[in-house]
Amino acid sequence: MNKSERFHYLVSEGTSPDKVLFRPILMHFATNYIGKNYAQFASDYRVLAEANLRCLEDFDMDMVGLISDPFRETSAFGAEIKFVPDGVPRCKEPIVKTIDDVKNLKNPDVFKAERTLDRIKGGELLSKETGGDVPVIGWIEGPLAEACDLAGVEFMMMQLMMEPDFANRLMDKCMITAKEFALAQIEAGCEIIGMGDAICSQVDGPTYDLYIKERHIELIRFIHDAGARVKVHICGDTNHLLPYYRELDIDILDLDWQVDLSHAREVLGEKVILAGNVNPVFVQEKSREEVYETCRSLVEKHKNERVILSAGCEITVLTLPENLKAMSQATSPSHQA
């Protein structure tokens, strides 16, 4: 059974046939692991693909992906992005400051904008190199996250409270590009689309319900209709959002360490695949044996459910490779510490 078949078995049958799936979020760690810098990883799809494929092999991961940074769409909209050798790319200045900026904002052609095209090419390359045997996860920004990227986090969060017309218009434009970018990656070979909207953890439930939930439902339905699964990533403490997630029809939900998997299962039911939820700081700082035992305990507790072992968010660049390998080994019933 190849990795794609194992994933589809998990989706359809509700449990893994032989081992719990393993897919941590790897960006800076993967870059460093192959001896490249982050600017190369974020700007050159060939480096991103190389890092994913090496980690797939060396850590026996069950999926590869295109996540790199939040500014792919932002750049396509016209923002100037600065690449940093040892850090995530940065947006030099928000390009949406007034309601007129929102009205005049043009949705880009994702096949012509350099950074969105680079990710599309990454999907094509990973799909080709894995030959359909490994699920490839594309990536888009969720509507609130992308609006914050375009307008600045503090300003956009204030607009949610003070200028709903501004907030709604901007997120609606973000939705258009999110759909086009998701579809392009699906056509490139991605069978899962990750949607990152981490800023949602910073809004209360009623605000999420009023501004964002229906947009998430719309995006997820669009991706499903295009033939792909959806992985939602909202890291941080999202306990207050769990009841709203029930309406989203999520395939895979990332859960950070603040959210108990059993509690999330009780709220969300059996259908959703829960990915998580080891604290990435724990993975970085603890011994290989401690990482293994913690992950093994999590696997034993949830192995008969729809679950993927991961950290709550990105594996840190300072994590020792043997600690990541310990996570992977903990998913196999035949492995001994």
C-alpha positions as CSV (number, residue, x, y, z in Angstrom):
1,M,0.0,0.0,0.0
2,N,1.5,3.3,-1.0
3,K,1.1,6.5,0.9
4,S,-1.8,7.9,-1.1
5,E,-3.6,4.6,-0.7
6,R,-3.0,4.7,3.0
7,F,-4.4,8.2,3.2
8,H,-7.5,7.2,1.2
9,Y,-8.0,4.2,3.5
10,L,-7.8,6.5,6.5
11,V,-10.5,8.8,4.9
12,S,-12.8,6.0,4.0
13,E,-12.4,3.5,6.8
14,G,-11.7,5.8,9.8
15,T,-8.4,4.2,10.8
16,S,-5.0,3.5,9.4
17,P,-4.4,0.0,8.0
18,D,-0.9,-0.5,9.4
19,K,0.5,2.7,11.0
20,V,-0.7,6.1,12.1
21,L,0.1,8.7,9.4
22,F,2.9,11.2,10.0
23,R,3.1,14.6,8.5
24,P,4.6,17.5,10.4
25,I,4.7,21.0,9.0
26,L,8.3,21.5,7.8
27,M,9.6,24.7,6.4
28,H,12.8,26.3,8.0
29,F,13.8,22.9,9.4
30,A,13.6,21.3,6.0
31,T,15.5,24.1,4.4
32,N,18.3,23.8,6.9
33,Y,18.3,20.0,6.6
34,I,19.3,20.1,3.0
35,G,21.9,22.9,3.5
36,K,19.9,25.7,1.9
37,N,18.7,29.0,3.2
38,Y,15.1,30.2,3.7
39,A,15.2,32.7,0.9
40,Q,16.0,29.9,-1.5
41,F,13.2,27.7,-0.1
42,A,10.6,30.4,-0.4
43,S,11.6,31.8,-3.8
44,D,12.6,28.6,-5.8
45,Y,10.1,25.8,-6.1
46,R,12.9,23.4,-6.9
47,V,14.5,23.9,-3.5
48,L,11.2,23.6,-1.8
49,A,10.5,20.3,-3.6
50,E,14.0,19.0,-2.8
51,A,13.6,19.7,0.9
52,N,10.2,18.0,1.0
53,L,11.4,14.9,-0.9
54,R,14.5,14.6,1.3
55,C,12.4,14.8,4.5
56,L,9.8,12.4,3.0
57,E,12.6,9.8,2.5
58,D,14.6,10.4,5.7
59,F,11.8,10.8,8.1
60,D,9.3,8.4,6.4
61,M,6.6,11.2,6.1
62,D,3.3,10.3,4.6
63,M,2.7,13.6,2.7
64,V,4.7,16.4,1.0
65,G,3.6,20.0,0.7
66,L,4.0,23.5,-0.7
67,I,3.7,25.6,2.5
68,S,6.5,28.2,2.7
69,D,5.2,31.6,3.9
70,P,2.1,33.7,4.0
71,F,3.0,36.2,1.2
72,R,2.5,34.3,-2.1
73,E,-0.9,35.8,-2.8
74,T,0.1,39.1,-1.2
75,S,3.0,39.4,-3.7
76,A,0.6,38.6,-6.5
77,F,-1.7,41.4,-5.4
78,G,1.3,43.8,-5.8
79,A,3.0,44.0,-2.4
80,E,6.8,44.2,-2.3
81,I,8.3,41.2,-0.5
82,K,11.7,41.0,1.0
83,F,13.5,37.6,1.2
84,V,15.5,36.9,4.3
85,P,18.2,34.3,4.3
86,D,17.5,33.0,7.8
87,G,13.8,33.9,8.2
88,V,10.4,34.0,6.6
89,P,9.9,36.5,3.8
90,R,8.5,39.9,4.9
91,C,6.0,42.2,3.3
92,K,7.7,45.6,3.3
93,E,4.5,47.7,3.6
94,P,0.7,47.0,3.5
95,I,-0.8,48.0,0.2
96,V,-4.4,48.4,1.5
97,K,-4.9,51.4,3.7
98,T,-8.2,52.9,2.7
99,I,-11.6,51.7,1.4
100,D,-10.6,53.2,-2.0
101,D,-7.5,50.9,-1.9
102,V,-9.9,48.0,-1.4
103,K,-12.2,49.0,-4.3
104,N,-9.2,49.5,-6.6
105,L,-7.4,46.3,-5.7
106,K,-7.2,44.0,-8.7
107,N,-7.3,40.3,-8.4
108,P,-4.1,38.9,-10.0
109,D,-3.6,36.2,-12.6
110,V,-2.0,33.4,-10.4
111,F,-0.3,32.0,-13.5
112,K,1.4,35.3,-14.3
113,A,2.4,36.5,-10.8
114,E,5.9,35.2,-10.0
115,R,5.3,33.8,-6.5
116,T,2.0,32.1,-7.1
117,L,3.3,30.6,-10.3
118,D,6.4,29.3,-8.4
119,R,4.1,27.4,-6.0
120,I,2.0,26.0,-8.9
121,K,5.3,24.8,-10.4
122,G,6.2,23.3,-7.1
123,G,3.0,21.3,-7.1
124,E,3.7,20.0,-10.6
125,L,7.2,19.0,-9.7
126,L,6.2,17.2,-6.4
127,S,3.4,15.4,-8.2
128,K,5.8,14.3,-10.9
129,E,8.5,13.2,-8.6
130,T,6.1,11.2,-6.3
131,G,4.2,9.7,-9.3
132,G,0.8,9.8,-7.5
133,D,2.0,7.6,-4.7
134,V,2.3,10.4,-2.1
135,P,-0.4,13.0,-1.3
136,V,0.8,16.5,-2.2
137,I,-0.6,19.3,-0.1
138,G,-1.1,22.7,-1.8
139,W,-1.5,25.8,0.2
140,I,-3.6,29.0,0.2
141,E,-4.2,31.8,2.7
142,G,-7.6,32.0,4.3
143,P,-9.7,35.1,3.9
144,L,-8.8,36.8,7.2
145,A,-5.2,35.9,7.0
146,E,-4.8,37.3,3.5
147,A,-6.7,40.4,4.4
148,C,-4.3,40.9,7.3
149,D,-1.3,40.4,5.0
150,L,-2.6,43.1,2.6
151,A,-3.7,45.6,5.2
152,G,-1.6,44.8,8.3
153,V,-2.8,42.7,11.2
154,E,-3.6,45.4,13.7
155,F,-5.4,47.6,11.1
156,M,-7.4,44.8,9.7
157,M,-8.5,43.5,13.1
158,M,-9.6,47.1,13.9
159,Q,-11.6,47.2,10.7
160,L,-13.5,44.0,11.7
161,M,-14.8,46.0,14.7
162,M,-15.2,49.4,13.3
163,E,-15.6,49.3,9.5
164,P,-17.3,46.1,8.4
165,D,-17.8,47.3,4.8
166,F,-14.0,47.6,4.5
167,A,-13.4,44.1,6.1
168,N,-16.1,42.4,4.0
169,R,-15.0,43.9,0.7
170,L,-11.4,43.0,1.3
171,M,-12.1,39.5,2.3
172,D,-14.4,39.0,-0.7
173,K,-11.5,39.9,-3.0
174,C,-9.2,37.6,-1.1
175,M,-11.7,34.8,-1.6
176,I,-11.6,35.2,-5.4
177,T,-7.8,34.7,-5.5
178,A,-7.9,31.9,-2.9
179,K,-10.3,29.9,-5.2
180,E,-8.2,30.6,-8.3
181,F,-5.0,29.7,-6.6
182,A,-6.5,26.5,-5.0
183,L,-7.8,25.4,-8.4
184,A,-4.5,26.0,-10.1
185,Q,-2.7,23.8,-7.5
186,I,-5.3,21.1,-7.8
187,E,-4.8,21.1,-11.5
188,A,-1.0,20.9,-10.9
189,G,-1.5,17.6,-9.0
190,C,-2.3,18.5,-5.4
191,E,-4.9,16.3,-3.9
192,I,-5.1,18.2,-0.6
193,I,-5.3,22.0,-0.3
194,G,-4.1,23.5,3.0
195,M,-5.9,26.7,4.1
196,G,-3.9,28.7,6.6
197,D,-6.0,31.2,8.6
198,A,-4.1,31.2,11.9
199,I,-5.2,34.8,12.8
200,C,-8.7,33.3,13.4
201,S,-7.4,32.0,16.8
202,Q,-7.2,35.7,17.9
203,V,-10.9,36.5,17.3
204,D,-13.8,35.4,19.5
205,G,-16.4,32.9,18.4
206,P,-19.2,35.4,17.5
207,T,-16.7,37.4,15.4
208,Y,-15.6,34.2,13.6
209,D,-19.2,33.3,13.1
210,L,-20.2,36.7,11.7
211,Y,-17.2,37.4,9.4
212,I,-15.3,34.2,8.6
213,K,-17.2,31.0,9.0
214,E,-19.4,31.3,5.9
215,R,-16.3,32.2,3.8
216,H,-14.5,29.1,5.1
217,I,-17.6,27.0,4.2
218,E,-17.6,28.5,0.7
219,L,-13.9,27.9,0.1
220,I,-14.1,24.3,1.4
221,R,-17.1,23.5,-0.8
222,F,-15.3,25.0,-3.8
223,I,-12.2,22.9,-3.2
224,H,-14.3,19.8,-2.7
225,D,-16.2,20.5,-5.9
226,A,-12.8,20.7,-7.7
227,G,-11.9,17.2,-6.5
228,A,-9.5,17.8,-3.6
229,R,-9.5,17.5,0.2
230,V,-9.1,20.4,2.6
231,K,-6.6,20.8,5.5
232,V,-7.4,23.7,7.8
233,H,-4.6,25.2,9.8
234,I,-5.5,27.6,12.5
235,C,-2.8,27.2,15.2
236,G,-2.9,28.4,18.8
237,D,-5.7,28.0,21.3
238,T,-8.8,27.3,19.2
239,N,-11.0,25.6,21.8
240,H,-13.5,28.4,21.4
241,L,-13.8,27.8,17.7
242,L,-14.4,24.1,17.8
243,P,-18.3,24.3,17.9
244,Y,-18.2,26.5,14.7
245,Y,-15.9,24.0,12.9
246,R,-18.7,21.5,12.9
247,E,-20.4,23.3,10.0
248,L,-17.2,23.5,7.9
249,D,-17.0,19.9,6.4
250,I,-13.2,19.9,7.1
251,D,-11.3,16.8,5.9
252,I,-8.1,17.4,8.0
253,L,-7.9,19.8,10.9
254,D,-4.6,20.9,12.5
255,L,-4.8,21.2,16.2
256,D,-2.2,22.9,18.4
257,W,-1.0,21.6,21.7
258,Q,-3.5,23.8,23.7
259,V,-6.4,21.7,22.3
260,D,-7.0,18.2,23.6
261,L,-7.5,15.7,20.8
262,S,-10.2,13.8,22.8
263,H,-12.1,17.0,23.4
264,A,-11.9,18.0,19.8
265,R,-13.1,14.5,18.8
266,E,-16.1,14.8,21.1
267,V,-17.1,18.1,19.7
268,L,-16.4,17.4,16.0
269,G,-17.3,13.8,15.6
270,E,-15.6,10.9,13.9
271,K,-15.4,12.1,10.3
272,V,-12.7,14.8,10.5
273,I,-9.0,13.7,10.5
274,L,-7.3,15.4,13.5
275,A,-3.7,16.3,12.9
276,G,-1.6,17.2,15.9
277,N,-0.9,18.0,18.5
278,V,2.5,17.8,20.1
279,N,4.0,21.1,21.2
280,P,6.9,21.9,18.7
281,V,8.9,23.5,21.6
282,F,8.7,20.1,23.4
283,V,10.0,18.4,20.2
284,Q,12.9,20.9,20.0
285,E,13.9,20.9,23.7
286,K,13.3,17.4,25.0
287,S,15.4,14.3,24.5
288,R,14.8,11.8,21.7
289,E,13.4,9.3,24.3
290,E,11.0,11.8,25.7
291,V,9.7,12.8,22.3
292,Y,9.3,9.2,21.3
293,E,7.4,8.2,24.5
294,T,5.1,11.3,24.3
295,C,4.3,10.6,20.6
296,R,3.9,6.9,21.2
297,S,1.4,7.5,24.0
298,L,-0.6,9.8,21.7
299,V,-0.5,7.3,18.9
300,E,-1.7,4.4,21.2
301,K,-4.5,6.5,22.5
302,H,-5.8,7.6,19.1
303,K,-4.6,4.9,16.6
304,N,-8.1,3.7,15.9
305,E,-9.4,7.1,14.9
306,R,-8.9,9.4,11.9
307,V,-5.7,11.0,13.1
308,I,-2.3,12.2,11.7
309,L,0.6,12.6,14.1
310,S,2.1,16.1,13.8
311,A,3.3,18.9,15.9
312,G,0.8,21.7,16.7
313,C,2.6,24.0,14.3
314,E,5.8,24.1,12.4
315,I,8.8,22.0,13.5
316,T,11.4,24.5,14.6
317,V,14.7,25.0,12.8
318,L,16.6,24.1,16.0
319,T,14.9,20.7,16.3
320,L,17.4,17.8,16.2
321,P,16.8,15.4,13.3
322,E,16.8,12.5,15.7
323,N,13.9,14.0,17.6
324,L,11.9,14.3,14.3
325,K,12.8,10.7,13.5
326,A,11.6,9.7,17.0
327,M,8.2,11.2,16.1
328,S,8.1,9.2,12.9
329,Q,9.1,5.9,14.6
330,A,6.4,6.3,17.2
331,T,3.8,5.9,14.5
332,S,4.8,2.3,13.7
333,P,3.4,-0.5,15.9
334,S,6.5,-2.7,15.2
335,H,9.1,-0.2,16.3
336,Q,10.6,-0.3,19.7
337,A,12.2,2.7,21.5
